[in-house]
Amino acid sequence: MAWLSFVLALAGVAAVASGWRAFGKRPWGERRARMERSPNWKHGRFQNPEPMHTDYLRAALDFVNKSEHTTPDGPVPVEPIDARRFATPPATGLRVTWFGHSSFLVEIEGRRLLLDPHWGARTSPMTWAGPKRWYGPPIPLGELPPPDAVLISHDHYDHLDYPTMVAMKDWDTTFVVPLGVGAHLEYWHVPAHRIVELDWWEGTQVAGLDIVATPARHISGRTFGIGDAGTLWAGFAVLGRERRAFYSGDTGLFRGIKEIGDRLGPFDVTILEAGAYGRYWPDWHLGPEQAVRAHQLVRGNVLIPAHFGLFTLAYHAWTEPADRVLAAAAKAGVTAAVPKPGQSIEPLALPPLPKWWPELPGKTAEEDPIVSSHTEGLWLGGIAGRD
């Protein structure tokens, strides 16, 4: 037992040492003071708009019943990207390119926004452990057209990727992040004058676009704990002269989603996280059916699901989010588009999008409902929120 304890302790020290820089840095000084002035900061941490319900024991036991297809058995179809694609602007003034998981390039009214870029090999502070990506990036990071802004929704490893940020630290761009997240970027040598930190409902203007940080129901943290809420999490509304886009970041369903639509909608396209879910932690992520409902609440036109298709982060089949989003969208009369990784689409001039993922067994909404707590009144019938 003594030797086992020693080995485990040594492994822990090695893990901390190898991931030390990637852990980032906690906010302090004026950055911390500004966080404490936020109406969303209480009792030493940021608070969610609705309480979070998680049954940790049953969620852990769900491993026993996990799908046999959480990870692809073979290569995932990926469309390689030639950078010359971006030389021709979208005819509709709006184009979206998916790189996998929650990484997107949004081209809107002649400007380019990069959402939660993740070019690293894993969602982990370590290079040798943690969920590994299923395929390489569709385009090398250095071949991307220069973005006018990089939007980071929160500091979890699948959204704020240390090697990607280090590779981008000298880019001539603006990094728009929620409160506190700038501490990580400065620690990784991103110049402070290129970082804009926003509280919920605060906005900034980049290259003629208004970017507003919107509330979300999630958590933050880069330590080994579940989450310390020491930095803020958010979605983003991007408002042009004629075109509007909404990115949810990671969020469960909550009443404030309707307020986003009332205040900032309607949106030509919504990019909503719809993967990595479980019925015993329904407040962490939307899941497929609630993504469709959130799309309706924010008054979206075309829905593109995100947060799936690159990493194994939950126990459902890797194809299930796409299947369930399309089924729920058809039932609700919503237009949903699931591009292939690496594919660019114009939401306002949708091409035929054939199903690129394999037919695999997965659970339906009836078999495994994902219903966030405290969502009474947000459904039009058929599903009720749980207290």
C-alpha positions in Angstrom: 0.0 0.0 0.0 2.9 2.3 0.8 4.4 1.7 -2.6 1.0 2.2 -4.3 0.5 5.5 -2.5 4.0 6.6 -3.5 3.4 5.7 -7.2 0.0 7.5 -7.2 1.5 10.6 -5.5 4.3 10.6 -8.0 1.8 10.3 -10.9 -0.1 13.2 -9.5 3.0 15.3 -9.2 3.9 14.4 -12.8 0.5 15.3 -14.1 0.5 18.7 -12.3 4.1 19.4 -13.5 3.4 18.5 -17.2 0.2 20.6 -17.3 1.4 23.5 -15.2 1.3 26.2 -17.9 -1.9 24.8 -19.4 -3.7 25.2 -16.2 -3.6 28.9 -16.7 -3.7 31.6 -14.0 -6.3 32.8 -11.6 -7.4 36.4 -11.9 -6.1 38.9 -9.5 -5.6 42.7 -9.0 -8.0 45.0 -10.9 -9.2 42.0 -13.0 -10.4 40.3 -9.9 -11.9 43.5 -8.5 -13.9 44.0 -11.7 -15.2 40.4 -11.4 -16.3 41.1 -7.8 -18.2 44.1 -9.0 -20.3 42.0 -11.3 -23.9 41.4 -10.3 -23.3 37.7 -11.2 -20.5 37.4 -8.5 -21.7 36.2 -5.1 -20.0 34.4 -2.3 -16.6 34.3 -4.0 -17.7 32.8 -7.3 -19.9 33.4 -10.3 -23.4 32.3 -10.0 -25.7 30.6 -12.6 -29.0 32.2 -13.5 -30.7 29.0 -12.4 -29.4 26.4 -9.8 -27.6 23.5 -11.3 -28.9 20.0 -10.6 -26.5 17.0 -10.9 -26.9 13.4 -9.7 -23.2 12.6 -9.6 -23.6 9.0 -8.4 -26.1 8.0 -11.0 -24.1 9.9 -13.7 -21.0 7.9 -12.8 -23.0 4.6 -12.8 -24.2 5.5 -16.3 -20.8 4.3 -17.4 -22.2 0.7 -17.1 -24.8 1.4 -19.7 -22.7 3.5 -22.0 -23.1 3.1 -25.8 -20.7 0.8 -27.6 -20.2 3.6 -30.1 -19.0 6.5 -28.0 -15.9 6.7 -30.3 -15.9 6.1 -34.1 -14.9 2.7 -35.2 -13.3 4.0 -38.4 -12.2 7.3 -40.0 -14.7 10.2 -39.7 -15.4 11.9 -43.0 -13.6 15.2 -43.1 -13.5 17.8 -45.9 -10.0 19.2 -46.2 -10.0 22.9 -46.4 -8.0 24.9 -49.0 -7.5 28.4 -47.7 -8.4 29.8 -51.1 -12.0 28.9 -50.3 -12.2 32.0 -48.1 -11.0 34.4 -50.8 -14.5 34.5 -52.2 -16.9 36.2 -49.8 -20.3 34.5 -49.2 -23.0 35.8 -51.5 -25.5 36.1 -48.6 -23.1 37.9 -46.3 -23.0 34.9 -43.9 -20.9 31.7 -44.0 -20.1 29.2 -41.3 -17.3 26.6 -41.4 -17.2 23.8 -38.8 -13.8 22.4 -37.7 -15.3 19.9 -35.2 -16.7 20.1 -31.7 -17.3 23.8 -30.9 -14.7 25.4 -33.3 -16.2 27.5 -36.1 -15.3 30.3 -38.4 -18.2 32.7 -38.9 -17.9 35.1 -41.8 -20.4 37.8 -41.5 -20.6 41.0 -43.6 -17.0 40.8 -44.7 -15.6 40.1 -41.2 -14.3 36.8 -39.7 -14.9 35.5 -36.2 -13.2 32.4 -34.9 -15.2 30.6 -32.2 -13.6 28.5 -29.5 -10.7 27.4 -31.7 -9.2 24.0 -30.7 -6.3 22.7 -32.8 -4.7 20.7 -30.0 -4.5 16.9 -29.8 -6.4 16.5 -26.5 -8.9 18.3 -24.2 -6.5 18.2 -21.3 -3.7 20.1 -19.6 -1.5 17.1 -20.3 -0.1 16.0 -23.7 -0.2 12.3 -22.8 -3.6 11.9 -21.2 -7.2 13.1 -21.6 -9.8 12.8 -24.4 -8.0 12.7 -27.8 -9.3 14.1 -31.0 -10.6 11.7 -33.6 -9.1 13.4 -36.6 -6.7 16.2 -37.4 -7.7 19.8 -38.1 -9.3 20.2 -41.5 -6.8 23.1 -42.1 -3.5 24.0 -40.4 -4.0 26.9 -38.0 -1.4 29.0 -39.8 -3.3 28.7 -43.1 -6.6 30.2 -41.7 -7.5 33.6 -43.0 -6.8 36.2 -40.3 -9.8 36.6 -38.0 -11.0 39.9 -36.9 -11.8 38.5 -33.5 -11.5 35.2 -31.5 -14.4 34.5 -29.2 -13.8 32.2 -26.2 -17.0 31.1 -24.4 -15.3 29.8 -21.2 -12.1 28.2 -19.9 -12.8 24.5 -20.1 -10.2 22.6 -22.0 -12.4 21.7 -24.9 -13.1 25.4 -25.5 -9.9 27.2 -24.3 -7.0 25.1 -25.8 -3.6 26.0 -24.5 -1.5 25.0 -27.5 -3.9 26.8 -29.8 -3.7 30.0 -27.8 0.1 29.9 -27.6 0.2 29.5 -31.4 -2.1 32.5 -31.8 -0.6 34.8 -29.2 1.1 37.0 -31.7 -1.8 37.2 -34.1 -3.1 40.7 -35.0 -6.6 40.0 -33.7 -8.9 40.7 -30.7 -9.7 38.1 -28.1 -13.2 38.5 -26.7 -13.7 36.5 -23.5 -15.9 36.4 -20.4 -14.7 38.0 -17.2 -11.6 36.5 -15.7 -10.6 34.4 -18.7 -8.2 37.1 -19.8 -5.9 36.1 -17.0 -5.1 32.8 -18.7 -4.4 34.5 -22.0 -2.0 37.1 -20.5 -0.2 34.3 -18.6 0.3 32.7 -22.0 1.7 36.0 -23.4 -1.3 37.2 -25.3 -0.9 41.1 -25.2 -3.3 42.6 -22.7 -4.4 45.3 -25.2 -5.7 42.6 -27.5 -8.0 41.1 -24.8 -11.6 42.3 -24.2 -13.4 40.9 -21.2 -17.1 41.1 -20.9 -19.8 40.4 -18.3 -23.2 39.1 -19.4 -25.0 41.7 -21.5 -21.9 43.8 -22.0 -20.8 44.4 -25.6 -17.8 45.5 -27.6 -17.4 46.5 -31.3 -14.9 44.8 -33.5 -14.5 45.8 -37.1 -18.0 47.2 -37.3 -19.7 44.3 -35.6 -21.4 44.5 -32.2 -20.5 41.5 -30.1 -22.5 40.9 -26.9 -21.7 38.4 -24.2 -24.9 36.6 -23.3 -25.8 34.6 -20.1 -25.3 30.9 -20.0 -26.0 28.1 -17.5 -22.7 26.2 -17.0 -19.5 26.4 -14.9 -15.8 27.1 -15.4 -12.5 25.9 -14.1 -9.2 24.3 -15.3 -8.2 22.5 -12.1 -8.9 18.8 -11.3 -12.2 19.7 -9.6 -15.6 19.7 -11.2 -15.5 23.5 -11.6 -14.6 26.4 -9.4 -16.7 29.1 -11.1 -13.7 31.4 -10.7 -14.1 32.8 -14.2 -17.3 33.6 -16.1 -18.9 31.5 -18.9 -21.0 33.0 -21.7 -22.5 32.8 -25.2 -22.1 35.5 -27.9 -24.5 37.4 -30.1 -22.9 38.9 -33.2 -24.8 41.8 -34.6 -24.1 43.2 -38.0 -26.0 45.8 -40.1 -28.2 43.1 -41.7 -26.9 39.7 -40.5 -27.0 38.3 -36.9 -25.5 35.1 -35.5 -25.8 33.5 -32.0 -23.4 31.1 -30.4 -24.5 29.6 -27.1 -21.2 28.4 -25.8 -21.9 25.6 -23.2 -25.2 25.9 -21.4 -28.2 24.1 -20.1 -31.6 25.3 -20.9 -32.8 28.2 -18.6 -35.4 31.0 -18.7 -32.9 33.7 -19.7 -32.5 32.1 -23.2 -35.8 33.7 -24.2 -34.6 37.1 -23.0 -31.6 36.7 -25.4 -34.0 36.3 -28.2 -36.2 39.2 -27.1 -33.3 41.6 -26.6 -30.9 40.7 -29.4 -32.8 38.4 -31.9 -33.9 37.3 -34.4 -30.8 35.5 -35.6 -30.0 34.3 -39.1 -28.1 31.4 -37.7 -27.7 29.8 -34.2 -24.8 27.6 -33.3 -26.0 25.7 -30.3 -24.2 23.0 -28.3 -26.2 19.8 -28.6 -23.7 17.0 -27.7 -22.0 15.6 -24.6 -25.1 15.2 -22.4 -26.7 12.8 -19.9 -30.1 12.7 -18.1 -28.4 12.9 -14.7 -26.5 16.1 -15.5 -29.1 17.9 -17.6 -28.3 21.4 -16.6 -24.7 21.4 -17.9 -25.5 21.1 -21.6 -28.6 21.6 -23.7 -28.7 18.2 -25.4 -30.4 17.8 -28.8 -34.1 18.5 -28.1 -33.4 21.4 -25.9 -31.0 22.8 -28.5 -34.0 22.9 -30.9 -36.1 24.6 -28.2 -33.4 27.1 -27.4 -33.2 27.9 -31.2 -36.9 28.7 -31.1 -36.6 30.8 -28.0 -33.8 33.0 -29.4 -35.8 33.3 -32.6 -33.3 31.6 -34.9 -33.7 30.9 -38.6 -31.2 28.0 -39.2 -29.7 25.9 -36.4 -26.3 24.4 -36.6 -25.5 21.9 -33.7 -22.2 22.0 -32.0 -20.2 20.3 -29.2 -20.0 16.9 -30.8 -18.1 15.0 -33.5 -14.5 15.3 -32.3 -14.0 14.1 -28.7 -15.5 11.4 -26.5 -16.9 13.4 -23.6 -20.1 11.5 -22.7 -21.6 8.0 -22.8 -24.0 8.3 -25.8 -23.2 7.2 -29.3 -21.1 9.7 -31.1 -23.6 10.1 -33.9 -26.6 10.4 -31.6 -26.6 14.2 -31.2 -26.9 14.8 -35.0 -29.6 12.2 -35.4 -31.6 13.5 -32.5 -31.3 17.2 -33.5 -32.6 16.4 -37.0 -35.5 14.4 -35.5 -36.4 17.1 -33.1 -36.0 19.8 -35.7 -38.3 18.0 -38.1 -40.9 17.6 -35.4 -40.8 21.3 -34.5 -40.6 22.6 -38.0 -37.1 24.0 -37.5 -34.4 24.1 -40.2 -31.3 22.4 -38.9 -28.1 21.9 -40.8 -25.3 19.4 -39.9 -22.2 20.2 -42.0 -19.4 17.7 -42.4 -16.2 18.6 -40.5 -14.4 21.1 -42.7 -17.4 22.0 -44.7 -18.5 25.6 -45.2 -22.2 26.5 -45.6 -24.2 29.6 -46.1 -27.3 29.3 -43.8 -29.3 31.6 -45.9 -28.7 29.6 -49.1 -28.5 26.1 -47.7 -27.2 23.4 -50.2 -28.5 19.8 -49.9 -26.6 18.3 -46.9 -26.4 14.5 -47.2 -25.9 12.5 -44.0 -22.2 12.0 -43.6 -22.2 10.0 -40.4 -22.9 6.3 -40.2 -26.1 4.7 -39.1 -25.5 3.6 -35.5 -27.8 2.5 -32.7 -28.6 5.3 -30.2 -31.2 6.3 -27.7 -34.1 8.5 -28.7 -35.6 11.5 -26.8 -38.2 9.2 -25.3 -35.7 6.6 -24.2 -33.2 9.1 -22.7 -34.9 12.5 -22.2 -32.5 15.5 -21.4 -34.7 17.9 -19.4 -33.1 20.8 -17.5 -34.4 21.7 -14.1 -36.3 24.9 -13.4 -37.5 25.3 -17.0 -41.2 25.4 -16.4 -43.0 27.4 -19.1 -40.3 27.2 -21.7 -41.8 24.2 -23.5 -44.8 24.5 -25.9 -46.1 21.1 -24.7 -45.0 17.5 -24.5 -42.0 18.1 -22.1 -42.2 19.9 -18.8 -39.3 21.2 -16.8 -38.2 19.5 -13.6 -38.2 21.3 -10.2 
